[in-house]
Amino acid sequence: SQALEYFEKGMRLAPEDMNWTYAILDVYLSLDDNESARDLLKEALEDQESADLEFLLAEVYYSLENKGLSIQHFNKGLELEPRPDVYFRLAQVHEEMENPFLAMMTLQEGLNTKILDIDANLELGRLYFGQKSFSQALEQYQIAAQGGKSDVRTGFILLLREAALQPGTQFRKDVILKTQELYPSDEEMQDAIAYVKGQL
């Protein structure tokens, strides 16, 4: 296209100006030409280290259905610039590859480095619940609730349902106690607690 020819000419005249690279990349992506986008980004990364370019290359590899290389470049980018959205994106890719433990490790790393906030605790709770690690899920949901996440309520309802199936366990006692503490005036939650208590 004429736009592509113009941008390529600009890059030849001023190869150090990354604006030309980004402009050409936009054209490739708009044309769904992921192979050319990949080659452009790889060439640009030969000349400089850039978290943004690593993240873009990771997404291009994802579009090319090469999730292994996508993960590799997400990680390279995070080494250069830890970013909350990328931690979540990397965790999502790990989960898509049916590796929830790496997804959890990614989110935990973000929390440990103070890059992520309670949104990550909420997501960790969901992942732990999916792995039937209910006590760990409760711990993460509790942190999210104490931090003000209203949508964690659904997680507590699911934990209460699970607790009803585990009479006499410490997990059951913990879920009831924490839910009572966090939702003292929530009638629906109190009804759910009463139901669990009735499952002897």
Secondary structure, 3 states (H helix, E strand, C coil): CHHHHHHHHHHHHCCCCHHHHHHHHHHHHHCCCHHHHHHHHHHHHHHCCCHHHHHHHHHHHHHCCCHHHHHHHHHHHHHHCCCHHHHHHHHHHHHHCCCHHHHHHHHHHHHHCCCCCHHHHHHHHHHHHHCCCHHHHHHHHHHHHHCCCHHHHHHHHHHHHHHHCCCCCHHHHHHHHHHHHHCCCCHHHHHHHHHHHHCC
